[in-house]
């Protein structure tokens, strides 16, 4: 199955289950070319509160999945991402945060400071941009999570969005990812992809192959040439089922 260019997402392709290449661990996808990196834009560690993934487990799983860069986007905190970025884990860490607002969740990428949650969306966007960081909108049309879909067109029209997540590996209904891709295309915004992993088996379910970058500006530029790979991969069961009897 062919991958998709992330810079100008193909909504029709994403609407089809065959529109995104299956993940490397499933299909044995080739490594990206020299000068490129493999990036998971959205995942969580135990610092999120609802994740069981430790930083060490993340590092081991990321290397096994062929990832070069992971964006640690814990819910409403950045301390684990900052600590991970200071360690030699064998995988590069981008410090991010998935921030709850009254209108839905938004991610800041390349943050230098934590942003408090439940602030008005406009203030959160302003604080992200004030750090020179990027406004990344996760799972914008997910029906069961806190998402910005209702207000996102207005936010895009105002120029307050840098990247729309057009493939989230926790979304089973690919029409919702396709809708995100269509909105990104409508506003000529680049698309991102994230495993949204909260456990080790989830790491590597979605990623971008893209030219290497050294900060938010070059990351944003490189997205124009990025390719999305991903598959739906649900959360691993927290507790094993007991056998009947």
Secondary structure, 3 states (H helix, E strand, C coil): CCCEECCCCCHHHHHCHHHCECCHHHHCCCCCCCCEEEEEEEECCHHHCCCCCCHHHHHHHHHHCCCCEEEECCECCCHHHHHHHCCCCCCEEEEEEEEEECCEEEEEECCCCCCCCCCCHHHHHHHHHHCCCEEEECCCCCCCCCCCHHHHHHHHHCCCCCEEEEEECCCCCHHHHHHHHHHHHHCCCEEEEECCECCHHHCCCEEEEEECCCCHHHHHHHHHHCEEEECCCCCCCCCCCCCCC
